[in-house]
Amino acid sequence: MNSNGQKLLQIEKLVLHFKTRAGVVQAVDGVNFELDSNRAVVILGESGCGKSSLAKAILRLLPRNVEKYSGHVHLQGTDVMTFDEEEFRKNVRWVGISLVPQAAMNSLNPVLKVGDQVAEPAITHLGLSKAEAIGLVHKMFQHVGVPRDFVERYPFELSGGMRQRVALAMALVTSPSLIVLDEPTSALDLLTQANIMNVLKRIKQELGTSFILITHDIATSSELADEVAVMYAGQIVEVGHARDFFPAPLHPYAQMLMASVPRLRSDSDPMFITGQPPSLLNPPKGCRFAARCPFRFEKCDEEPPMFGKNGRKVKCWLHA
Protein backbone atom coordinates (compact mmCIF):
# COMPACT_ATOMS: atom_id res chain seq x y z
CA MET A 1 0.00 0.00 0.00
CA ASN A 2 1.18 3.55 -0.61
CA SER A 3 2.44 5.48 2.39
CA ASN A 4 -0.77 7.52 2.60
CA GLY A 5 -2.89 4.37 2.74
CA GLN A 6 -4.07 4.83 -0.84
CA LYS A 7 -4.64 1.87 -3.14
CA LEU A 8 -2.54 1.66 -6.30
CA LEU A 9 -5.61 0.79 -8.38
CA GLN A 10 -9.33 0.97 -7.60
CA ILE A 11 -11.88 -0.07 -10.20
CA GLU A 12 -15.55 0.77 -9.59
CA LYS A 13 -18.57 -0.23 -11.70
CA LEU A 14 -16.46 -0.62 -14.84
CA VAL A 15 -18.64 -1.33 -17.88
CA LEU A 16 -17.59 -2.11 -21.47
CA HIS A 17 -20.27 -3.18 -23.96
CA PHE A 18 -19.71 -3.78 -27.68
CA LYS A 19 -22.12 -3.30 -30.58
CA THR A 20 -22.33 -6.28 -32.96
CA ARG A 21 -24.68 -7.33 -35.74
CA ALA A 22 -26.32 -9.79 -33.37
CA GLY A 23 -26.82 -7.20 -30.59
CA VAL A 24 -24.93 -5.65 -27.66
CA VAL A 25 -22.24 -7.83 -26.04
CA GLN A 26 -21.97 -7.07 -22.30
CA ALA A 27 -18.28 -8.05 -22.07
CA VAL A 28 -17.47 -6.21 -18.82
CA ASP A 29 -20.53 -5.53 -16.69
CA GLY A 30 -20.05 -3.60 -13.44
CA VAL A 31 -16.63 -4.87 -12.33
CA ASN A 32 -15.19 -3.74 -8.96
CA PHE A 33 -11.80 -4.60 -7.51
CA GLU A 34 -8.69 -2.99 -6.02
CA LEU A 35 -4.97 -3.60 -5.85
CA ASP A 36 -2.16 -2.44 -3.54
CA SER A 37 1.40 -1.61 -4.58
CA ASN A 38 3.81 -4.53 -5.09
CA ARG A 39 0.95 -7.05 -5.31
CA ALA A 40 -0.25 -9.44 -8.01
CA VAL A 41 -3.91 -10.16 -8.66
CA VAL A 42 -4.80 -13.07 -10.92
CA ILE A 43 -8.07 -12.88 -12.86
CA LEU A 44 -9.32 -16.39 -13.60
CA GLY A 45 -12.16 -17.57 -15.80
CA GLU A 46 -13.15 -19.55 -18.88
CA SER A 47 -12.53 -18.26 -22.39
CA GLY A 48 -15.11 -15.65 -23.37
CA CYS A 49 -15.88 -14.48 -19.81
CA GLY A 50 -14.58 -10.94 -20.47
CA LYS A 51 -11.02 -11.12 -19.05
CA SER A 52 -9.26 -9.61 -22.10
CA SER A 53 -12.04 -7.01 -22.48
CA LEU A 54 -11.35 -6.00 -18.86
CA ALA A 55 -7.67 -5.41 -19.76
CA LYS A 56 -8.77 -3.25 -22.73
CA ALA A 57 -11.18 -1.31 -20.49
CA ILE A 58 -8.48 -0.56 -17.88
CA LEU A 59 -6.03 0.67 -20.55
CA ARG A 60 -8.70 2.28 -22.74
CA LEU A 61 -7.60 0.26 -25.78
CA LEU A 62 -11.06 0.31 -27.30
CA PRO A 63 -12.24 -0.98 -30.68
CA ARG A 64 -14.57 1.12 -32.83
CA ASN A 65 -17.74 -0.79 -31.97
CA VAL A 66 -18.02 0.38 -28.32
CA GLU A 67 -21.65 0.76 -27.22
CA LYS A 68 -21.04 1.72 -23.57
CA TYR A 69 -17.87 2.49 -21.61
CA SER A 70 -18.27 3.84 -18.08
CA GLY A 71 -17.16 3.53 -14.45
CA HIS A 72 -14.15 4.69 -12.45
CA VAL A 73 -10.49 3.64 -12.69
CA HIS A 74 -8.53 5.30 -9.87
CA LEU A 75 -4.76 5.05 -10.36
CA GLN A 76 -2.95 6.18 -7.19
CA GLY A 77 -6.06 8.13 -6.16
CA THR A 78 -6.70 9.87 -9.52
CA ASP A 79 -9.75 8.90 -11.58
CA VAL A 80 -8.11 8.45 -15.01
CA MET A 81 -11.53 7.92 -16.65
CA THR A 82 -11.93 11.72 -16.54
CA PHE A 83 -8.81 12.20 -18.73
CA ASP A 84 -9.20 12.98 -22.42
CA GLU A 85 -7.44 10.64 -24.90
CA GLU A 86 -4.24 12.72 -25.18
CA GLU A 87 -3.92 13.14 -21.40
CA PHE A 88 -4.52 9.39 -20.92
CA ARG A 89 -1.88 8.52 -23.55
CA LYS A 90 0.72 10.85 -21.99
CA ASN A 91 0.13 10.13 -18.29
CA VAL A 92 -1.36 6.63 -18.00
CA ARG A 93 -0.70 4.25 -20.90
CA TRP A 94 2.91 2.93 -20.73
CA VAL A 95 3.83 5.43 -17.96
CA GLY A 96 1.43 4.36 -15.17
CA ILE A 97 0.04 1.10 -16.59
CA SER A 98 1.53 -0.97 -19.39
CA LEU A 99 0.28 -4.08 -21.16
CA VAL A 100 1.81 -7.34 -22.26
CA PRO A 101 -0.86 -8.37 -24.78
CA GLN A 102 -2.09 -11.85 -25.63
CA ALA A 103 0.31 -13.55 -28.10
CA ALA A 104 2.79 -10.78 -27.23
CA MET A 105 5.55 -12.57 -29.05
CA ASN A 106 3.64 -12.07 -32.31
CA SER A 107 3.12 -8.35 -31.61
CA LEU A 108 6.78 -7.48 -32.25
CA ASN A 109 7.56 -5.85 -35.59
CA PRO A 110 9.46 -8.49 -37.65
CA VAL A 111 11.59 -5.94 -39.57
CA LEU A 112 12.88 -3.91 -36.58
CA LYS A 113 15.60 -4.96 -34.14
CA VAL A 114 14.15 -5.87 -30.75
CA GLY A 115 16.41 -3.34 -28.97
CA ASP A 116 14.93 -0.48 -31.02
CA GLN A 117 11.38 -1.69 -30.33
CA VAL A 118 11.94 -1.84 -26.56
CA ALA A 119 13.66 1.58 -26.62
CA GLU A 120 10.76 3.29 -28.42
CA PRO A 121 8.44 3.77 -25.38
CA ALA A 122 11.40 5.20 -23.39
CA ILE A 123 12.19 7.69 -26.18
CA THR A 124 8.52 8.66 -26.65
CA HIS A 125 7.36 8.83 -23.00
CA LEU A 126 10.52 9.56 -21.01
CA GLY A 127 12.13 11.91 -23.57
CA LEU A 128 15.41 9.95 -23.58
CA SER A 129 17.94 10.08 -26.41
CA LYS A 130 18.43 6.92 -28.49
CA ALA A 131 21.74 6.11 -26.69
CA GLU A 132 20.17 6.61 -23.22
CA ALA A 133 17.18 4.48 -24.17
CA ILE A 134 19.41 1.63 -25.42
CA GLY A 135 21.31 1.83 -22.10
CA LEU A 136 17.98 1.41 -20.31
CA VAL A 137 17.08 -1.51 -22.61
CA HIS A 138 20.29 -3.29 -21.54
CA LYS A 139 19.22 -2.87 -17.90
CA MET A 140 15.69 -4.18 -18.60
CA PHE A 141 17.05 -7.14 -20.56
CA GLN A 142 19.14 -8.01 -17.50
CA HIS A 143 15.98 -7.95 -15.31
CA VAL A 144 14.05 -10.28 -17.63
CA GLY A 145 16.99 -12.60 -18.38
CA VAL A 146 17.72 -11.67 -22.02
CA PRO A 147 21.41 -11.54 -23.08
CA ARG A 148 22.68 -7.99 -23.82
CA ASP A 149 23.68 -8.74 -27.41
CA PHE A 150 20.06 -9.64 -28.27
CA VAL A 151 19.50 -5.86 -28.60
CA GLU A 152 20.84 -6.21 -32.16
CA ARG A 153 18.66 -9.20 -33.08
CA TYR A 154 15.37 -9.41 -34.98
CA PRO A 155 12.27 -11.13 -33.50
CA PHE A 156 12.55 -14.15 -35.87
CA GLU A 157 16.02 -14.90 -34.41
CA LEU A 158 14.53 -15.40 -30.92
CA SER A 159 12.69 -18.37 -29.41
CA GLY A 160 9.09 -17.98 -28.23
CA GLY A 161 10.18 -17.66 -24.59
CA MET A 162 12.78 -15.00 -25.43
CA ARG A 163 10.25 -12.99 -27.48
CA GLN A 164 7.90 -13.12 -24.50
CA ARG A 165 10.71 -11.76 -22.26
CA VAL A 166 11.39 -8.98 -24.78
CA ALA A 167 7.67 -8.03 -24.70
CA LEU A 168 7.92 -7.93 -20.88
CA ALA A 169 11.05 -5.72 -21.09
CA MET A 170 9.10 -3.35 -23.37
CA ALA A 171 6.30 -3.11 -20.79
CA LEU A 172 8.87 -2.45 -18.02
CA VAL A 173 11.08 0.11 -19.77
CA THR A 174 9.07 3.17 -18.64
CA SER A 175 8.96 1.89 -15.00
CA PRO A 176 5.15 1.71 -14.72
CA SER A 177 3.72 0.90 -11.28
CA LEU A 178 1.32 -1.66 -12.82
CA ILE A 179 1.63 -4.18 -15.67
CA VAL A 180 -1.40 -5.98 -17.12
CA LEU A 181 -0.43 -9.39 -18.52
CA ASP A 182 -3.02 -10.97 -20.83
CA GLU A 183 -2.43 -14.75 -21.06
CA PRO A 184 1.37 -14.26 -21.00
CA THR A 185 2.21 -17.98 -21.11
CA SER A 186 -0.60 -19.45 -23.24
CA ALA A 187 1.50 -20.25 -26.35
CA LEU A 188 4.57 -21.53 -24.47
CA ASP A 189 5.70 -25.00 -23.39
CA LEU A 190 5.57 -25.93 -19.68
CA LEU A 191 9.26 -25.31 -18.93
CA THR A 192 9.19 -21.87 -20.60
CA GLN A 193 5.96 -21.02 -18.72
CA ALA A 194 7.71 -21.81 -15.42
CA ASN A 195 10.71 -19.67 -16.43
CA ILE A 196 8.48 -16.69 -17.34
CA MET A 197 6.68 -17.01 -13.97
CA ASN A 198 10.04 -16.98 -12.17
CA VAL A 199 11.01 -13.83 -14.10
CA LEU A 200 7.74 -12.14 -13.03
CA LYS A 201 8.31 -13.08 -9.38
CA ARG A 202 11.85 -11.67 -9.53
CA ILE A 203 10.67 -8.40 -11.11
CA LYS A 204 7.99 -8.03 -8.43
CA GLN A 205 10.66 -8.48 -5.76
CA GLU A 206 13.38 -6.32 -7.35
CA LEU A 207 11.33 -3.47 -8.86
CA GLY A 208 8.20 -3.51 -6.66
CA THR A 209 5.96 -3.70 -9.74
CA SER A 210 2.31 -4.74 -9.37
CA PHE A 211 0.68 -7.16 -11.80
CA ILE A 212 -2.78 -7.99 -13.07
CA LEU A 213 -2.38 -11.46 -14.56
CA ILE A 214 -5.27 -12.50 -16.81
CA THR A 215 -5.32 -16.24 -17.44
CA HIS A 216 -7.27 -19.49 -17.38
CA ASP A 217 -4.16 -21.43 -16.35
CA ILE A 218 -4.84 -21.94 -12.64
CA ALA A 219 -1.72 -24.03 -11.91
CA THR A 220 0.75 -21.50 -13.37
CA SER A 221 -1.01 -18.44 -11.94
CA SER A 222 -0.93 -19.78 -8.37
CA GLU A 223 2.85 -19.23 -8.43
CA LEU A 224 2.54 -15.44 -8.65
CA ALA A 225 -0.85 -14.61 -7.11
CA ASP A 226 -1.29 -12.57 -3.93
CA GLU A 227 -5.00 -12.12 -4.65
CA VAL A 228 -7.44 -13.93 -6.92
CA ALA A 229 -10.49 -12.55 -8.72
CA VAL A 230 -12.78 -15.01 -10.51
CA MET A 231 -14.67 -13.70 -13.54
CA TYR A 232 -17.81 -15.24 -14.99
CA ALA A 233 -20.00 -13.88 -17.81
CA GLY A 234 -18.65 -10.32 -17.60
CA GLN A 235 -18.76 -10.04 -13.79
CA ILE A 236 -16.34 -10.69 -10.91
CA VAL A 237 -17.97 -13.39 -8.75
CA GLU A 238 -15.29 -13.93 -6.08
CA VAL A 239 -12.30 -11.98 -4.73
CA GLY A 240 -9.93 -13.06 -1.98
CA HIS A 241 -6.35 -13.72 -0.86
CA ALA A 242 -4.66 -16.49 -2.82
CA ARG A 243 -3.77 -18.35 0.39
CA ASP A 244 -7.52 -18.58 1.24
CA PHE A 245 -8.84 -19.05 -2.29
CA PHE A 246 -6.75 -21.93 -3.66
CA PRO A 247 -7.43 -24.39 -0.79
CA ALA A 248 -11.13 -23.46 -0.43
CA PRO A 249 -12.94 -21.30 -3.02
CA LEU A 250 -16.40 -20.07 -1.96
CA HIS A 251 -18.38 -19.52 -5.18
CA PRO A 252 -19.78 -22.72 -6.76
CA TYR A 253 -18.25 -21.74 -10.11
CA ALA A 254 -14.83 -21.19 -8.50
CA GLN A 255 -15.13 -24.54 -6.69
CA MET A 256 -15.87 -26.33 -9.97
CA LEU A 257 -13.08 -24.43 -11.72
CA MET A 258 -10.59 -25.61 -9.08
CA ALA A 259 -11.97 -29.17 -9.24
CA SER A 260 -11.23 -29.22 -12.99
CA VAL A 261 -7.46 -28.92 -12.38
CA PRO A 262 -5.53 -32.24 -12.38
CA ARG A 263 -3.59 -32.73 -9.11
CA LEU A 264 -0.44 -34.74 -8.47
CA ARG A 265 -1.27 -35.68 -4.88
CA SER A 266 -4.90 -36.68 -5.30
CA ASP A 267 -6.64 -39.86 -6.50
CA SER A 268 -9.78 -38.03 -7.64
CA ASP A 269 -10.22 -37.38 -11.36
CA PRO A 270 -10.59 -33.78 -12.60
CA MET A 271 -14.24 -32.70 -12.90
CA PHE A 272 -15.69 -30.77 -15.81
CA ILE A 273 -18.30 -28.02 -15.58
CA THR A 274 -21.46 -29.11 -17.39
CA GLY A 275 -23.33 -26.75 -19.72
CA GLN A 276 -22.21 -23.61 -21.52
CA PRO A 277 -21.53 -20.09 -20.20
CA PRO A 278 -24.48 -17.78 -20.93
CA SER A 279 -24.40 -15.56 -24.01
CA LEU A 280 -23.09 -12.08 -23.20
CA LEU A 281 -25.59 -10.76 -25.78
CA ASN A 282 -28.43 -11.58 -23.42
CA PRO A 283 -27.17 -12.61 -19.97
CA PRO A 284 -29.71 -14.04 -17.48
CA LYS A 285 -31.41 -11.62 -15.07
CA GLY A 286 -30.51 -13.37 -11.82
CA CYS A 287 -27.27 -15.14 -10.90
CA ARG A 288 -25.40 -15.69 -14.17
CA PHE A 289 -24.11 -19.11 -13.07
CA ALA A 290 -27.51 -20.40 -11.90
CA ALA A 291 -28.24 -22.54 -14.99
CA ARG A 292 -25.05 -24.59 -14.42
CA CYS A 293 -25.02 -24.53 -10.61
CA PRO A 294 -25.71 -27.72 -8.60
CA PHE A 295 -26.87 -25.62 -5.58
CA ARG A 296 -29.49 -23.54 -7.40
CA PHE A 297 -32.59 -22.46 -5.41
CA GLU A 298 -35.42 -19.89 -5.88
CA LYS A 299 -33.39 -16.89 -4.68
CA CYS A 300 -30.96 -17.39 -7.59
CA ASP A 301 -33.53 -15.81 -9.95
CA GLU A 302 -32.50 -12.47 -8.38
CA GLU A 303 -28.99 -11.08 -8.98
CA PRO A 304 -26.90 -11.50 -5.79
CA PRO A 305 -24.80 -8.61 -4.44
CA MET A 306 -21.19 -9.12 -3.30
CA PHE A 307 -21.24 -10.58 0.21
CA GLY A 308 -18.23 -9.99 2.49
CA LYS A 309 -17.01 -13.06 4.37
CA ASN A 310 -13.79 -13.18 6.48
CA GLY A 311 -12.00 -10.62 4.30
CA ARG A 312 -13.26 -12.32 1.13
CA LYS A 313 -16.05 -11.30 -1.24
CA VAL A 314 -18.41 -13.63 -3.06
CA LYS A 315 -21.37 -12.96 -5.37
CA CYS A 316 -23.59 -15.87 -4.31
CA TRP A 317 -26.82 -16.20 -2.30
CA LEU A 318 -25.41 -19.24 -0.47
CA HIS A 319 -23.19 -16.83 1.48
CA ALA A 320 -25.90 -14.28 2.28
N, C-alpha and C positions, 0 to 999 in steps of 0.2 A: 504494500500500500504506500502511496505517496506520504511524505512527511506531514502534510496537512489533513491526512485521513481521507483524502479524495481517491475515488476509484480511477484506474487508468481508463477504463471503458465502461460506459453504462448505456445499454440499449433499451429503449422503452417503446412499446407498441409499434414496432417496425413492420411496415406493410409494403409488399412489392407484388403487384398484380400485372399480368401481361395480357394484351389483347391478341387473340388468335382467331382464325376463321371459325373455329368451333365454339368460341365464347371466351370468357375471361378466366385465365388460369390464376388461381390464388396461391402463388408459389411460396410467399412468405406472408403469414397472416397473424399479425399482432405478437411478434416475438419480443420477449424481455429477457435480458441476462446482463451480468456485469463481470468485470475481470479486474483483478489487482495487478500491480507491477510485478514483473519477474514471476509470472504464473502462466500455466498452459491449460487452456480449456479445450477439451475434445468434443466435437459435435458429431454424434453418431446417428445413423439412420439408414434405412434402405435407399436404394437408388430411386430418384424421383420424389424424395420427400421435401426438397427445397433447400438442401444444404448449400449447393453451389450458388443458388439464387440469393441466399443470405450473405455469402461472401461478396457478391456483386452489389447488394444493397448497402453493405457497410462501406464499401469503397466507391460507391456511386458509379460503377462501371455498367451503365444501363443500355440495353438495346433500344431500338427505335419504337418497339411496340409496347411501351409501358402504358398501362391503363391507370394505375394508382401507385404512388410512391410517397409514403408519409411516415411519421414517427420521429423519434429523437435519438441521435447518436452523440453522446457526450464523450469527447476525448479529453482527458485530464480536466474535466469540469466545463469544457466549452461545447455547446451544442453545434456541431459542424453541419447539421442539416440546414442551418440558417445561412450558410455560406453560399455565395454564387459560384458558378462553375470555375471561374478563374481563381478565386480565393481558395476554393477546395483543392484545385490542382497544385497551387503554390505552397499551401500550408499543411495539407493533410496527406494526399496521395504521394507515396514514396517517402515523404519527410516524416509524417507521424505514423502512418500505417502503410505497409507495403504488402504485395501479394506474390506468392509463388503459385501460379495458376495450374490447373489440371493439365497433365501432359506437358509440364513446363519444359521438358527437354526438347519438345518439338516447337517451342515458341521462340527459340533462338534463331537469329537470322543466319542462314547457311553460308552467305557470302562475306560475312564480317568476322574478323577475329574475335574470340570470346573476350579477350582483355578489353577491347574497344567497346564491346556491348555492355560489359559490367561497369566500365568507366562513365558511360553516357549519363546515367542518373546523377552521378556526383558532379559532372560538369554542368548539367542543366540546373540542378536544384541547390547545389552547394557553392556554385560559382568558381569551382577549382579550374586550374589550367590542366591541359592534357597530361603533362608530366606529373603534376600533383595527384591527379585522379588515378593514373597508372600505379603510382606509389601506394595509394589507398587500396587498389585492386590486389596488389601483392599481399597486403596485410589481411584482406578479406579471404583471399585464397588460402592463406595459412590457417585461418579460423575454421574453414570448411574442409580442409584437408586436400586441397588441389595443389600440385607442384607449381612453383613460380613460373617455370618456362612454358606452362600451358597458356599464359597470357597471349602468346604468339600463335596459338593454334586455332583452327576452325572447328565449328561444332561437329562436323562429320568425322573428325580425327579423335573424338572422345567417346568413351563408352557411355551407356545410358546412365549409370550411377554418377559418372563424372559430370555429365551435362546437367544432372539434377543438382549437384553441388554448385555448379556455376550459376544456375538459376537462383539458388539460395544466396550465393555471394552477391548477386545483383540486387536481391531484396534487402540485403544487409548494408550495402555500401553507403547509404545515406544515414545510417544509424537510427532507424525508426524505433519507437518504443514498442511497436506491435507488428507482428508479421502474421498474415493470414495464409495458411497453407491448405490448398484445395487438393485433396487426394495426392499427397506428395510422393507416395511410394507405390501407387497402383500399377504402374507398368514395369516394375522392377522385380528381379528375383529375390528370394527370401534373404540371402546373405547380404545383398545390397540394401534391402529394406532395413535390416538390422543396423548396417553401417550408417545409413542416413539418420536413423533414430538416435544413434550415439552422437552424431555430429550435432543434432538439434539439442540434445541434453547438454553437450559441452558449451554450445553458444549461450544457452539459457544461464548456465553457471558463470561463464566468463564475461558476457556482455550484459547480463540482466535483462535480456529481451523477453517480452511476453509473446505467447503464441495462441492463435486460434487454429486448431488442427481439425479440418473437415475430412471425415473418412467413414467408410463402413468396415474397415479392418480393425475389429475390436482388439485382437491379440497384440498387434503392433502398437496401437494407440495407447494401450495401458502402460507402456514403457515411459511415456512422456507426461501423461495426464496428471494435473493437480486437481482439476474439476472435470466433471462430465455433464454435458447437456444432451439429452436424447430428443431427436426431432422426428415428428410423425405428421405427414400430410400438412406441411406448412406451418406447424406449431411446435413449440418446445413443450414436451410433456413431462420431463423430469430433469432436475438440476441438483447436483450434490457433489461432495468431495469424492474423489476417485477411491480413496481408501474405504469409504462407506458403500459406494455404488457397486464396484466390481464384485465384492462378496455377496451383496444382497440388494439388488435393484428393487424399487418399490412399484413402479408402474407395470401393469401386466404385459404391455408391449416390450418394455425394457427387460423384463424377466425372460420372455420368450426369445428376445434377441440374444441374451447371454446364454440361454440354453441351446442356441443353435451353433455355438462355438465348440469345435472338438477340443477335448482336454486330455492331456497326457496321463494325469493321475486319477482318472475316473473310468469306471466300467460302463457308465451309461452312454448310450448313443446320442449324438447331437439331434435335437428336435428341429422341425421346420414349422414355420408359422403358416397356418392354413389360410386360404383366401388371398385376395388381392388388396393392396392399399386403395383407398377411395380415390376417385377422379378429383383432381384439383380444380376442374372446371365447375364441379357442382358438389362440394364436400357436404357430408351429412350435417344436419342441424345440431345434433347433440354431441356426445363424445365421438371423435372421429375414428377411434379404434373399436367402437362397440360391436360392429358387425363381425369382427374377427376374435372378439374377446371371450374367453371361456367363463368369465365371472359376470357377464352382463346381467343387469337387472333394470327395473322400470326407470330408475333415476337417470340412467345413462342416455335417455332420450333428451335430457337437458345438457347443455355444455357445462362441464365442471370448471370451476376456477382453479387457480394454483393453491393447493393447501400446503402450509408450512409444517414440517414434521422433523424435529431434532436437527435443525439446521439444514434440512433438505427441503426441496419443493417438488410436489407431484400433482399433476393435473388428472386426478382420478377420484370418483365418488367413494371408492372403497376406503379412502384415507380422510374422509370428511370428519 
